[in-house]
Amino acid sequence: MTISPSVLINTDLPLPLFIRGKVRDTYDLGNLLLIVATDRISAFDSVLPCGIPDKGLVLNQLSAFWFEKTKNLVPNHLIEAVDDVHCLDSYLLAESRFPYPSYLAGRSMVVKKVKRIPIECVVRGYLSGSAWAEYQQRGTISGLPVVKGLQESQELPRPLFTPTTKAETGHDQPLTMDEMKGLVGEALAEGMREKSLTIYSYARQHARARGIIIADTKFEFGLDNDKLILIDELLTPDSSRIWVAELYKVGESQPSYDKQPVRDWLIQSGWNKEPPAPMLPLEVIEATTKRYQQAYERLTGEKLG
């Protein structure tokens, strides 16, 4: 496989940089933000030295798809997904405009600038990952008591809301509802819980009709003039555990539309999970690209544009 020269690792736009995350570069447009989804990939809290072709396109376009689908359930920060770079003229003063690079089309969006709430709202519908490890040890999920006798990957009796801190570096830490209420107040905590469960319920039904299981996912919220809205990304392979329904088997780990091939290779490579991360072999990059593309196409019913 030859890696496409269009793989986007970094952006360098003549705009004020608002924040550079592990995957996204965000620029300040005054009252708005321009979010650009790159092809960077992270694992075990480290950004890898290579990109995954089309990953940024998938993350951006799938988020835009879900924001549109769920906007009547919960408001969100999306103003416009950038399909034509010239739409940016509407958001920039004449003296701030520049020759927009073509990569912005399909992998960027203009969003509201709001106050981010530093909590990740995790919803789990199936027993997997760290939740399965905790359940095996203590019979709980994020400290919540759960019925006995469940198997790995089994559907939970009801979806569980298991919030965590939103760490700038290192690992997020689990929060109880009481701890969350102490951080943001009871009304806001309950609102985030209710909206998270509502979106997950809708998305799970939509995905299941397309042969996909959304086992768990995480949401982020912000305050837009004290109004709670969805921000960041939504129901992507980076923020969700997405399984193939026809391959689903209770009692074992599931094939997943995410970066699991990357994690598996890194573990097998003997890397000590300390920076710098090693370069991935081409076959792992190719396999990961295909997973992201397939997730998009199965969930949306469209080819990646």
N, C-alpha and C positions, 0 to 999 in steps of 0.2 A: 504493500500500500504506500502511495506517495501522499504525504500530508499536504492538504491544500494550502496554498500561500494566503488564502483568505482567512485562515484561522486568526482570530483576534484575541491577543493576550492582554494588550494594554491600549488605552485610548489616550490621546493627547490633544484635546480640543482647546481652542483659545477662549475658554470660559472659566470662571472661578470654580475650582474643584470643591465640592461640598464634602464628599467623603469617598474614599476608595476602599471598598470592601474586598473580601476574598474573591468574589466573582464579579460584582458590579462596580462601575465607576459612575458617580453621581455628580452632576454639575448644577451650580446655582443659577437660576434664571430670575432671581428676585423673589416674587411670591410663589414661584413654581420651581420644580426641579426637572432636570433631564437625566433619566436613568438609562445607562447603557449596559446591557448584559454581554459580557465578554465570554470567550471560550475557556477561561481559566477554570481549573478544577482543584478542589481542596479535599484532603482526606486526613483524618487524625490531626486536625487543627493546623495543617500545613498546606500552603499553596504549592502545587507541583510545578516543575519547570516547563511543562508542555501543556498545550491546550487540547481540547476535545472538539474536533470540527462540528459545527452547527449547534453546539450546546447552548450558546447564548441565544441563538434564534429560537430554540425550543423553549427555553426558560421565559423569554420575553413574550413570545406569541401564545404560549399556553397560559401564562398569567393573564394576558389580555383577554383570551377566550373565557376564562373563569370569571374575571372581573365583570365582563359583559353578562354572563349567565346568571350571576348572583347579585347584581346591583339592586334588584328589587327586594332582595332578602336583607342585605346589609350594604350600606353605601361604602364606596371605596375611593381611593385617591386618584384613579386614572382620569386624566383629562383627554389625552389622545395617544393612541399607539402610532408610532411614526412609520407609515407605509411609504410615504413620499417625503423625501428629506426637505422639500421646499415648504412643507407645512410649518417648519420651524420659523419661517419668516413671521408667522402670526404671534410668536412668543418672544421675539428678539427685536430690540430697537434697530433701526437701520444701521447705526454706527457699530453695532455689536455683531452684525451678520458676517459670515465668512463662507468660503467654499465648503459646503457640508460634505464630509466623506460619505461615499455610497454605503459603507457598512452600517450607518445609522438606520437605514431602512430595514425593518424587520426585527431589529434587536434593540430598539430603544423606545422609550415612552416618556411623555410629558405628564407629570403628576403634580398634585397639590403639595405644597410644603406645609407639613403639620407637625405637631409635637408628638414624637414617638414615645410610646409607653414601653419601658424596658422589661417586657415580659413576653415569653413565647408561650402561646396558647396551644398546647398539644392535645389532640384528641386521638384516642386509641379505640379502634373497633375490633382489633384482633390481637392476640397475645404473641408478640414477637420482639426481637431485639433485646434492649435493656430491660423491658418489662418482663419478658420471659425469664431472663436471668434472675431478676428480683423475685419473681413468683416461685421459681424453683427453690430459692434460698429461704424465703420468708412467707410465702403464700399471700403476698400483697403486690399491688401495682402502685408505685409512687406513694407507698404507705397506706393505700386504701385496701380494706379487706375485700377479698374476692372469693367466690365459691371454690371449693376444693375440686381436685380431679381434672382440671383443664389440661389440655395438651398444647405443645408448641404450635403456633399459627392458628389455634382454634378461635372462632368468633366469640367475642365476649357476650355475656347476657345482655349488656347494653353498652353503648360507647361511653368511655370514661374521659373526663376532662382532667388532664394532668399537667398543669402549668409548670414552667421553669423560669429561672432568671434568664436574662438576655445578656450574656457575658461578652464584653468587647474582646477579651482574650481568654484562652483556656476553655474549660468546660462549663456549660450551663448547669445550674443546680436546681433540683426539684423544689417546688413550693407547695405547701398545703393551701387550701382555700383560705384558711384563717391568716396565713402569712401573706397571701396575695391581697387580702382585704386590708391588712395592715400597711401594705405598700401603696395601694391606690385608692382605698376606700371601698366600702361594701357595695355601693350602687354600681361603681365602675367594674369591680371584680365580677359581680353577678351578670352585668351586661356583656362582658367579654366571654364569660362562660356560656351564656345562652346563645350568643351569636356564633360562637365557635361550633357548638353542637348543631345549630341550625344549618350552617354551611356544610358541615361534614355530612349530615344526613342527606341533604340535597345532592351533593357531589357523589356520594357513595351509590345512590340510586342511578344517577346518570351514568356513572362509570360501569356499573354492573350490567346495564343494558347493552354495553359495548364490549362485554367480555373481560372487564377489568375490575379488580378488587383494590380499593384504596384502604389499606390495612390501618394506616395511621397517617397523620399529617400535623403540621403546625402552622398557626396563623400569627400574624402580628397586627397590632392596632395602633392608631394614633388618634389625637384629638384635634378636630377641625372646628375651632371656635366652640370648644367643649362638647362637640358632637363626636361620638365614637365612630370611626371609620376603619376599614381594612387598608393596610398598606403593604409595601414590600412586594413579595411574590405570592402566588396563590396556587396551591395544588399542583406543584411541579415535581419532577423526579428528584430535585434537590431538597424539597421540603416535605416529601411524602414517601411512604413505602407503598409501591404500586406493583400488584401481582397480576399474573395471567390467570384468569378464572379457570380455563380448561386444564391448567396444569396444577391447580390447587389441591393439596393433600394435607389433611390434618395430621399433626404429629411429626412434622419435619420442617426444615427451612425451605422457603419458597423461592423460585426464580423471580427476580425483581427487575423492573424497568428503572434502574438507577445506576449508580456508580459502583455497584458491588464487585464487578470484575477488577476495578482499580483497587479496592480495599483488599480483595483476595490476593492479588499479585503482590501488593506491598507487604502483606503479612508473610507470604511465602518467600519473599526476597530476603528476609532477615533484617530489613530496615528497623532501626530502633525507635522510630516515630519521633525523632528529634530532627529539626531543620539542619541542613537542607534535605528535602525529599529527593529521591532518585528519579531519573527519567524513565517514563514508561516505555515498554516495547511497543512497536507499531500494531501488533495484533491485539493488544489490550486497548489501545486507543480506538482502533477500528470497531471492536466489539462494544465499547462504551458509546461511541457515536451511534451505532445502530440501535442500541437500547433507547437512547433519548429520542431518536427519530420515530421509532415504533410507538413509544408512549404517546407522543404528540398525535400521530396519525390515528391511533386507535381511539383516543379520547375525543378527538375533534371530528373524526371522519373525513379529514382533509389531508392532502399532501403538504409537507412543510414548504412554505414559500420563501 
